[in-house]
Amino acid sequence: MKKFKHTKNQQFAVLGLGKFGTEITKALYNYGYEVLAIDIDEEKINEVANFCTHSIVADVSEESTLRTVAIENFDTVVIAIGNNMQASIITALICKELGVKNIIAKAHNEKHGKVLDKIGVNQVIYPEAAMAVKVATTLINPNIQNHMEIVAGYSIAEIRIPDKWVDKNLGELALRSEYAVNVLIIIRANDEVITAPTGDTVLKEDDIIVVGGSNQDIENLSFTANKLSQKDK
């Protein structure tokens, strides 16, 4: 196995290609980053071969594998191993010992997550829990298209505007003063994107506003938008 040649570009390594690891690999690659994908299953490697910079069939829980690819030189290592918690923990330990600066690891449950946290993993992710919260948020607030928590208690969300907001400008709606949220971006039906909208920016039919603020303030805004949408029907 040849050494992985590093460049000055930001690089990621994804260890384990289950559903979560595969999607992370494809997303990072599509965003234009260099991605090394490693899995012990050749079939899984073949599935992502066209969606990563380099792919290797190997056991990531073996120290020799991670030393060979110089894992410590990657900007971020994502440990996305399937259901084998032991392999996940061993891989995290090896990455820490080899000096990986930023480790993100998938946890299967709270106990697994606590072990990863004690090892020193920088960020522990619970994909199933995150998806459940996202689905619940959408069910409760139908006007919210996408929701992403940035830090505890604060998020960015896409909200579809009700018809009553069409042809009104942001100054008239006073969303910032009324709901304490900031309109960051407006996405039009024709895929036009308006960045840094001002108070004079007029909303159009089927616009989606991307807002930032506290979870509670975004929920209040979404509740109002949903209530207005129901009245329009």
Secondary structure, DSSP 8 states (H G I E B T S, - for coil): -------SS-EEEEE--SHHHHHHHHHHHHTT-EEEEEES-HHHHHHHGGGSSEEEES-TTSHHHHHHTTGGGSSEEEE---S-HHHHHHHHHHHHHTT-S-EEEE-SSHHHHHHHHHHT-SEEE-HHHHHHHHHHHHHH-TTEEEEEEEETTEEEEEEE--GGGTT-BHHHHTHHHHH--EEEEEE-TTS-EEES--TT-B--TT-EEEEEEEHHHHHHHHHHHHHHHHHH-
